[in-house]
Amino acid sequence: MENVFCYYRKSINFGNSWTAVERIIHQDKVLFDYCSANNLKVTKRFSDLGYLGSPFQRPELLQIRKIIEKPKNKADLLLFYSIAGLRTEMKANAGLLLEVVDILGKVHFYREELTLDSKRFELYMKGAGSSGIFIHGEALTLLTDKKEEA
């Protein structure tokens, strides 16, 4: 069983009538059900509710980094609902997010069914390369190859 940190984003769009709190609650339900069905243990939940997309470091990412500095608090995966808009939304926090994923080793995006290791996630966040595939209109480069998973 893998240990998972879930990160909920208030910017995920489920319709214009949804409040930020309703979006976080929905992500929590969906990701918790996903984890239960896939033998993943949610060890901690984080959200950006109450934080602006400003140039300041997000307290929840700082908390994740602080938690994972101690080996006994190691999680195996950082889980997001979706990758949509992440690169632009986390621009001011990209370095911190990359540091967290580098320590954990991989990040998964539920809606896109996409798992990236830290190197591929870094390429995505930095917008490297023009060859890749598109998921929901956003280019993703150097996705995990099926041969590598075997």
Order of alpha helices (4+ residues) and beta strands (2+ residues): beta-alpha-beta-alpha-beta-alpha-alpha-beta-beta-alpha-beta-beta-alpha
